[in-house]
Amino acid sequence: TRAHNAMVTRLIAAIEPAARPCHTYGSDMLVEMAASTRYPDVVVTCDERDSSDMRALVIRYPKLIVEVLSDSTAQDDLGSKMREYQTIETLVEYVTIDSRKRWAQMSRKSGQEWILNVPATGGTLELRSIGLALDLDEIFAQGGID
């Protein structure tokens, strides 16, 4: 939907400058895992192995993945896709933000465990992996979500 696409665009615009010198990509970049491949809405990689060939179409060592939920993706993004992403050794944070209502969730790796954090429906979401305090009020307000 336009709401989903607009939110992804705003997220990339907020994340990309904060993530430098890491690389931020949109949904055209494939993330490869041991048993599957996925196209996340936003992916950040800081690993030199992903930067060696800028013509590559695949990310293998992401640090941050963000998915924007919609009617057609929410169940998969919060279920099987989340479990698959959490098998990636280099992944530190997995964020889901809903394009239909004011709601966001983050899973953060702590040692070998994943800690689930559901932030307030407004406020700030701390993306420690890239040192960004993401203003959720701004992300949601620009999307026309009340």
N, CA, C and O of each residue as an XYZ file, in Angstrom:
584
protein
N       0.837     -1.188      0.000
C       0.000      0.000      0.000
C       0.876      1.243      0.000
O       2.080      1.171      0.247
N       0.266      2.365     -0.276
C       1.015      3.627     -0.219
C       1.477      3.916      1.199
O       2.574      4.437      1.399
N       0.642      3.580      2.198
C       1.035      3.810      3.595
C       2.282      3.003      3.946
O       3.197      3.519      4.588
N       2.318      1.752      3.531
C       3.471      0.886      3.779
C       4.712      1.454      3.099
O       5.760      1.581      3.731
N       4.604      1.793      1.830
C       5.735      2.305      1.074
C       6.229      3.628      1.634
O       7.438      3.840      1.728
N       5.319      4.526      2.011
C       5.713      5.820      2.573
C       6.454      5.640      3.891
O       7.424      6.349      4.160
N       6.005      4.697      4.712
C       6.674      4.469      5.988
C       8.077      3.901      5.767
O       9.016      4.301      6.455
N       8.231      2.984      4.827
C       9.558      2.438      4.510
C      10.485      3.559      4.043
O      11.647      3.612      4.446
N       9.983      4.443      3.207
C      10.790      5.562      2.708
C      11.248      6.452      3.854
O      12.415      6.844      3.902
N      10.344      6.779      4.781
C      10.712      7.618      5.942
C      11.726      6.909      6.834
O      12.647      7.538      7.354
N      11.557      5.612      7.010
C      12.503      4.861      7.835
C      13.899      4.864      7.226
O      14.883      5.087      7.931
N      13.991      4.618      5.927
C      15.299      4.642      5.270
C      15.929      6.028      5.392
O      17.128      6.151      5.643
N      15.113      7.075      5.212
C      15.626      8.447      5.320
C      16.164      8.743      6.720
O      17.141      9.479      6.859
N      15.543      8.182      7.755
C      16.000      8.398      9.131
C      17.197      7.523      9.475
O      18.112      7.967     10.168
N      17.197      6.287      8.998
C      18.228      5.316      9.373
C      19.538      5.532      8.612
O      20.614      5.430      9.202
N      19.465      5.824      7.333
C      20.665      5.866      6.493
C      21.745      6.819      7.015
O      22.899      6.401      7.113
N      21.435      8.076      7.356
C      22.515      8.955      7.848
C      23.079      8.503      9.194
O      24.276      8.647      9.444
N      22.229      7.960     10.058
C      22.689      7.509     11.375
C      23.559      6.266     11.275
O      24.443      6.050     12.104
N      23.310      5.461     10.271
C      24.020      4.184     10.133
C      25.398      4.317      9.490
O      26.201      3.389      9.577
N      25.689      5.435      8.854
C      26.983      5.593      8.189
C      28.123      5.379      9.161
O      28.030      5.832     10.302
N      29.183      4.720      8.772
C      29.581      4.331      7.430
C      28.996      2.992      6.972
O      29.374      2.478      5.920
N      28.086      2.436      7.750
C      27.419      1.201      7.319
C      26.534      1.503      6.116
O      26.304      2.666      5.785
N      26.047      0.472      5.473
C      25.220      0.613      4.279
C      23.774      0.246      4.590
O      23.504     -0.773      5.225
N      22.845      1.090      4.135
C      21.414      0.896      4.342
C      20.759      0.617      2.995
O      21.022      1.310      2.012
N      19.900     -0.406      2.958
C      19.250     -0.800      1.715
C      17.756     -0.992      1.937
O      17.302     -1.242      3.054
N      17.000     -0.868      0.847
C      15.559     -1.094      0.871
C      15.207     -2.496      0.437
O      16.048     -3.395      0.444
N      13.964     -2.673      0.062
C      13.402     -4.008     -0.147
C      13.866     -4.713     -1.421
O      13.425     -5.829     -1.692
N      14.732     -4.099     -2.196
C      15.271     -4.787     -3.374
C      16.506     -5.624     -3.051
O      17.032     -6.313     -3.925
N      16.971     -5.571     -1.802
C      18.171     -6.305     -1.418
C      17.774     -7.592     -0.692
O      17.039     -7.556      0.294
N      18.255     -8.694     -1.176
C      17.944    -10.012     -0.637
C      18.855    -10.316      0.546
O      20.065    -10.101      0.470
N      18.280    -10.814      1.640
C      19.065    -11.282      2.785
C      19.086    -12.803      2.716
O      18.045    -13.459      2.675
N      20.299    -13.341      2.704
C      20.478    -14.786      2.592
C      20.831    -15.372      3.951
O      21.743    -14.905      4.634
N      20.080    -16.413      4.328
C      20.335    -17.146      5.559
C      20.681    -18.579      5.196
O      20.652    -18.947      4.022
N      21.001    -19.374      6.177
C      21.418    -20.754      5.904
C      20.344    -21.545      5.166
O      20.655    -22.304      4.248
N      19.080    -21.372      5.561
C      18.020    -22.206      4.997
C      17.009    -21.449      4.141
O      16.085    -22.058      3.601
N      17.165    -20.130      4.007
C      16.176    -19.358      3.259
C      16.736    -18.010      2.825
O      17.851    -17.633      3.187
N      15.941    -17.301      2.046
C      16.259    -15.934      1.653
C      15.002    -15.090      1.803
O      13.887    -15.584      1.633
N      15.193    -13.803      2.124
C      14.068    -12.886      2.332
C      14.432    -11.502      1.814
O      15.606    -11.151      1.700
N      13.399    -10.722      1.503
C      13.555     -9.328      1.117
C      12.984     -8.445      2.234
O      11.781     -8.181      2.233
N      13.793     -7.986      3.170
C      13.271     -7.109      4.223
C      13.004     -5.705      3.680
O      13.530     -5.324      2.634
N      12.189     -4.949      4.394
C      11.900     -3.574      3.984
C      13.124     -2.680      4.115
O      13.393     -1.859      3.238
N      13.873     -2.838      5.215
C      15.092     -2.068      5.446
C      16.129     -3.007      6.047
O      15.822     -3.787      6.948
N      17.355     -2.927      5.545
C      18.442     -3.740      6.090
C      19.704     -2.880      6.161
O      20.013     -2.126      5.238
N      20.421     -3.009      7.274
C      21.686     -2.302      7.457
C      22.773     -3.344      7.660
O      22.629     -4.264      8.466
N      23.866     -3.187      6.917
C      25.029     -4.052      7.099
C      26.267     -3.194      7.325
O      26.470     -2.179      6.659
N      27.076     -3.615      8.261
C      28.337     -2.939      8.555
C      29.512     -3.857      8.263
O      30.666     -3.487      8.477
N      29.219     -5.043      7.778
C      30.232     -6.068      7.583
C      30.941     -5.886      6.247
O      30.298     -5.761      5.204
N      32.254     -5.873      6.286
C      33.058     -5.688      5.068
C      32.777     -6.776      4.032
O      32.904     -6.535      2.831
N      32.398     -7.966      4.484
C      32.106     -9.049      3.539
C      30.916     -8.709      2.642
O      30.830     -9.194      1.514
N      29.999     -7.877      3.140
C      28.873     -7.436      2.321
C      29.240     -6.251      1.426
O      28.533     -5.961      0.461
N      30.324     -5.576      1.736
C      30.716     -4.373      0.996
C      31.739     -4.634     -0.091
O      32.040     -3.737     -0.878
N      32.274     -5.825     -0.153
C      33.365     -6.096     -1.086
C      32.933     -6.021     -2.552
O      33.742     -5.664     -3.408
N      31.692     -6.346     -2.853
C      31.203     -6.289     -4.226
C      29.898     -5.502     -4.239
O      28.839     -6.041     -3.918
N      29.976     -4.226     -4.612
C      28.788     -3.366     -4.591
C      27.793     -3.727     -5.696
O      26.704     -3.156     -5.744
N      28.142     -4.655     -6.577
C      27.202     -5.129     -7.600
C      26.379     -6.306     -7.094
O      25.443     -6.739     -7.766
N      26.713     -6.824     -5.928
C      26.016     -7.989     -5.383
C      24.553     -7.655     -5.087
O      24.213     -6.506     -4.804
N      23.713     -8.650     -5.153
C      22.289     -8.491     -4.881
C      21.883     -9.090     -3.536
O      20.700     -9.126     -3.199
N      22.869     -9.559     -2.770
C      22.598    -10.314     -1.543
C      23.366     -9.718     -0.372
O      24.520     -9.311     -0.504
N      22.694     -9.676      0.786
C      23.321     -9.324      2.064
C      23.357    -10.607      2.889
O      22.343    -11.292      3.023
N      24.501    -10.923      3.429
C      24.638    -12.134      4.255
C      24.924    -11.832      5.727
O      24.773    -12.704      6.583
N      25.341    -10.586      6.021
C      25.779    -10.246      7.373
C      25.114     -8.966      7.880
O      25.810     -8.004      8.205
N      23.776     -8.937      7.955
C      23.093     -7.718      8.406
C      23.274     -7.481      9.901
O      23.493     -8.412     10.676
N      23.179     -6.222     10.278
C      23.249     -5.816     11.682
C      21.854     -5.441     12.198
O      21.517     -5.707     13.352
N      21.056     -4.822     11.331
C      19.718     -4.350     11.674
C      18.778     -4.676     10.525
O      19.108     -4.463      9.358
N      17.606     -5.195     10.863
C      16.549     -5.421      9.871
C      15.264     -4.799     10.412
O      14.921     -4.963     11.582
N      14.558     -4.078      9.530
C      13.273     -3.474      9.879
C      12.232     -3.958      8.878
O      12.451     -3.917      7.667
N      11.112     -4.412      9.392
C       9.975     -4.787      8.558
C       8.799     -3.892      8.922
O       8.537     -3.651     10.100
N       8.092     -3.404      7.912
C       6.880     -2.627      8.100
C       5.702     -3.564      7.878
O       5.574     -4.184      6.822
N       4.858     -3.657      8.875
C       3.736     -4.592      8.828
C       2.574     -4.032      8.022
O       2.282     -2.836      8.064
N       1.925     -4.914      7.295
C       0.688     -4.594      6.589
C      -0.214     -5.811      6.700
O       0.187     -6.836      7.250
N      -1.429     -5.704      6.181
C      -2.372     -6.831      6.276
C      -1.779     -8.112      5.710
O      -1.956     -9.189      6.280
N      -1.082     -7.998      4.598
C      -0.589     -9.195      3.914
C       0.734     -9.723      4.472
O       1.107    -10.857      4.171
N       1.459     -8.929      5.284
C       2.782     -9.360      5.746
C       2.899     -9.595      7.249
O       3.837    -10.260      7.688
N       1.980     -9.072      8.039
C       2.139     -9.062      9.501
C       2.375    -10.442     10.105
O       3.290    -10.614     10.911
N       1.577    -11.406      9.733
C       1.707    -12.739     10.330
C       3.082    -13.340     10.051
O       3.713    -13.893     10.952
N       3.543    -13.237      8.828
C       4.850    -13.771      8.445
C       5.991    -12.991      9.110
O       6.943    -13.589      9.612
N       5.891    -11.647      9.113
C       6.941    -10.809      9.698
C       7.115    -11.055     11.191
O       8.230    -10.983     11.706
N       6.019    -11.345     11.890
C       6.075    -11.569     13.339
C       6.273    -13.042     13.699
O       6.445    -13.373     14.872
N       6.250    -13.910     12.719
C       6.375    -15.342     12.962
C       7.600    -15.939     12.322
O       8.716    -15.781     12.817
N       7.385    -16.634     11.201
C       8.485    -17.385     10.580
C       9.638    -16.498     10.143
O      10.797    -16.885     10.289
N       9.351    -15.325      9.614
C      10.423    -14.446      9.155
C      11.291    -13.996     10.335
O      12.516    -13.958     10.227
N      10.654    -13.655     11.459
C      11.411    -13.243     12.633
C      12.316    -14.388     13.114
O      13.482    -14.162     13.436
N      11.788    -15.595     13.162
C      12.598    -16.738     13.607
C      13.771    -16.996     12.650
O      14.872    -17.326     13.093
N      13.538    -16.848     11.355
C      14.617    -17.029     10.383
C      15.696    -15.962     10.554
O      16.887    -16.273     10.571
N      15.276    -14.712     10.680
C      16.253    -13.634     10.851
C      17.087    -13.842     12.114
O      18.284    -13.553     12.122
N      16.473    -14.332     13.161
C      17.191    -14.496     14.425
C      18.242    -15.598     14.385
O      18.968    -15.791     15.360
N      18.333    -16.320     13.281
C      19.416    -17.299     13.120
C      20.677    -16.665     12.546
O      21.720    -17.316     12.488
N      20.601    -15.408     12.120
C      21.746    -14.720     11.521
C      22.687    -14.274     12.626
O      22.301    -13.506     13.507
N      23.903    -14.750     12.578
C      24.879    -14.486     13.643
C      25.165    -13.008     13.842
O      25.342    -12.568     14.978
N      25.213    -12.234     12.769
C      25.582    -10.822     12.874
C      24.410     -9.897     13.202
O      24.626     -8.730     13.526
N      23.176    -10.394     13.124
C      22.011     -9.552     13.377
C      21.934     -9.192     14.855
O      22.029    -10.061     15.722
N      21.761     -7.903     15.133
C      21.685     -7.400     16.507
C      20.265     -6.993     16.870
O      19.821     -7.212     17.998
N      19.542     -6.394     15.907
C      18.186     -5.920     16.178
C      17.261     -6.243     15.018
O      17.634     -6.140     13.849
N      16.031     -6.641     15.375
C      14.967     -6.867     14.406
C      13.769     -6.046     14.859
O      13.246     -6.246     15.956
N      13.337     -5.119     14.004
C      12.278     -4.180     14.347
C      11.090     -4.395     13.423
O      11.252     -4.575     12.216
N       9.890     -4.374     14.002
C       8.664     -4.380     13.207
C       7.862     -3.145     13.593
O       7.664     -2.852     14.772
N       7.405     -2.426     12.565
C       6.601     -1.222     12.760
C       5.343     -1.379     11.918
O       5.415     -1.719     10.737
N       4.189     -1.130     12.533
C       2.918     -1.347     11.853
C       2.533     -0.133     11.010
O       2.569      0.998     11.494
N       2.169     -0.362      9.766
C       1.746      0.726      8.889
C       0.264      1.051      9.053
O      -0.227      2.021      8.476
N      -0.460      0.231      9.850
C      -1.897      0.391      9.977
C      -2.324      1.057     11.273
O      -3.431      1.585     11.374
N      -1.436      1.029     12.269
C      -1.758      1.605     13.579
C      -0.449      1.968     14.277
O       0.629      1.592     13.818
N      -0.546      2.690     15.373
C       0.637      3.129     16.109
C       1.143      1.983     16.994
O       0.716      1.831     18.139
N       2.053      1.189     16.445
C       2.590      0.044     17.174
C       3.940     -0.335     16.587
O       4.126     -0.355     15.370
N       4.879     -0.635     17.481
C       6.205     -1.089     17.053
C       6.727     -2.092     18.063
O       6.368     -2.061     19.240
N       7.578     -2.977     17.583
C       8.179     -4.009     18.432
C       9.627     -4.204     18.005
O       9.955     -4.122     16.821
N      10.489     -4.464     18.984
C      11.878     -4.740     18.657
C      12.358     -5.967     19.407
O      12.035     -6.171     20.578
N      13.136     -6.776     18.708
C      13.865     -7.872     19.333
C      15.341     -7.501     19.247
O      15.836     -7.131     18.183
N      16.036     -7.604     20.375
C      17.456     -7.261     20.423
C      18.231     -8.464     20.955
O      17.828     -9.106     21.925
N      19.335     -8.747     20.304
C      20.182     -9.853     20.715
C      21.013     -9.446     21.924
O      21.642     -8.388     21.937
N      21.004    -10.297     22.928
C      21.800    -10.088     24.135
C      22.528    -11.400     24.409
O      21.936    -12.361     24.898
N      23.808    -11.425     24.090
C      24.549    -12.687     24.163
C      24.020    -13.623     23.099
O      24.058    -13.296     21.913
N      23.529    -14.778     23.502
C      22.946    -15.734     22.567
C      21.415    -15.719     22.591
O      20.777    -16.506     21.891
N      20.823    -14.824     23.395
C      19.368    -14.773     23.535
C      18.797    -13.542     22.853
O      19.481    -12.534     22.674
N      17.535    -13.645     22.479
C      16.811    -12.517     21.912
C      15.829    -11.998     22.952
O      15.035    -12.761     23.502
N      15.887    -10.689     23.220
C      15.008    -10.037     24.186
C      13.960     -9.259     23.398
O      14.304     -8.439     22.547
N      12.690     -9.513     23.677
C      11.594     -8.840     23.000
C      11.216     -7.595     23.783
O      11.014     -7.653     24.996
N      11.121     -6.463     23.083
C      10.740     -5.201     23.695
C       9.630     -4.598     22.856
O       9.802     -4.389     21.655
N       8.500     -4.317     23.472
C       7.422     -3.647     22.771
C       7.384     -2.218     23.295
O       6.908     -1.979     24.405
N       7.884     -1.258     22.502
C       7.905      0.125     22.976
C       6.510      0.710     23.043
O       5.560      0.146     22.502
N       6.397      1.834     23.705
C       5.126      2.543     23.778
C       4.664      2.866     22.362
O       5.469      2.882     21.430
N       3.380      3.122     22.202
C       2.846      3.403     20.877
C       3.372      4.717     20.310
O       3.224      4.973     19.115
N       3.968      5.530     21.127
C       4.626      6.757     20.684
C       6.016      6.776     21.269
O       6.503      5.740     21.723
N       6.661      7.907     21.273
C       7.965      8.021     21.910
C       9.103      7.661     20.990
O       9.049      7.859     19.776
N      10.142      7.120     21.614
C      11.393      6.867     20.911
C      11.738      5.391     20.936
O      11.537      4.706     21.939
N      12.253      4.918     19.833
C      12.731      3.549     19.724
C      14.247      3.607     19.599
O      14.766      4.147     18.621
N      14.960      3.062     20.569
C      16.424      3.079     20.583
C      16.984      1.991     19.693
O      16.873      0.805     20.002
N      17.589      2.397     18.583
C      18.286      1.458     17.708
C      19.766      1.517     18.085
O      20.551      2.236     17.467
N      20.124      0.759     19.097
C      21.507      0.776     19.606
C      22.503      0.291     18.567
O      23.661      0.708     18.576
N      22.068     -0.580     17.678
C      22.971     -1.143     16.671
C      23.579     -0.063     15.787
O      24.680     -0.237     15.265
N      22.872      1.050     15.614
C      23.391      2.137     14.775
C      23.427      3.473     15.504
O      23.734      4.498     14.896
N      23.116      3.476     16.802
C      23.174      4.703     17.591
C      22.112      5.722     17.216
O      22.403      6.915     17.136
N      20.888      5.272     16.985
C      19.811      6.167     16.576
C      18.631      6.046     17.526
O      18.165      4.947     17.827
N      18.151      7.204     17.996
C      16.893      7.263     18.733
C      15.826      7.626     17.708
O      15.685      8.793     17.342
N      15.082      6.638     17.249
C      14.090      6.821     16.198
C      12.814      7.395     16.809
O      12.213      6.775     17.686
N      12.404      8.561     16.357
C      11.219      9.248     16.867
C       9.970      8.624     16.241
O       9.620      8.923     15.099
N       9.312      7.764     16.996
C       8.128      7.073     16.477
C       6.967      8.027     16.252
O       6.182      7.833     15.324
N       6.843      9.059     17.090
C       5.782     10.042     16.879
C       5.916     10.657     15.489
O       4.919     10.850     14.793
N       7.134     10.962     15.091
C       7.381     11.547     13.774
C       7.089     10.529     12.659
O       6.468     10.869     11.653
N       7.531      9.305     12.842
C       7.297      8.269     11.829
C       5.809      8.033     11.636
O       5.337      7.949     10.503
N       5.064      7.924     12.733
C       3.625      7.675     12.631
C       2.854      8.904     12.182
O       1.921      8.784     11.389
N       3.222     10.087     12.673
C       2.507     11.309     12.312
C       2.582     11.587     10.824
O       1.602     12.021     10.218
N       3.727     11.343     10.240
C       3.886     11.592      8.811
C       3.070     10.612      7.983
O       2.776     10.870      6.816
N       2.710      9.499      8.582
C       1.933      8.512      7.852
C       0.435      8.733      7.972
O      -0.354      8.001      7.374
N       0.034      9.756      8.754
C      -1.387     10.023      8.916
C      -2.064      9.034      9.850
O      -3.290      8.920      9.854
N      -1.260      8.306     10.655
C      -1.830      7.335     11.595
C      -2.086      8.043     12.907
O      -1.177      8.649     13.475
N      -3.313      7.973     13.395
C      -3.671      8.643     14.647
C      -3.508      7.748     15.839
O      -3.770      8.168     16.967
